[in-house]
């Protein structure tokens, strides 16, 4: 399962046409829009490749000026049968390294 959240910017005069095109795409939902042509859109589909292709297809819709990927979540719905249970968990915690504190100069820049 893959879920992507996007901001789609359209030319305001093409807003209705772009909305029709986006809502006709499988797994695409429009959550918000404004009169300036900005929309919050999500893609929810089992295939990550489909989501990537859908984003590319959106760039070819007349009136779309830009698409920005804001968030992507991917989860395998089927557990991997070949991977042992212990391999999916980290064997030890990684300890952070301590760094020397940064010094400020009199001009206000950090070294």
Secondary structure, 3 states (H helix, E strand, C coil): CEEEEEEEEECHHHHHHHHHHHHCCCCEEEEEECCCCEEEEEEEECCHHHHHHHHHHHHCCCCEEEEEEEEEEECCCCCCCCCCHHHHCCCCCCCCCCCCCCCECCCCCEC
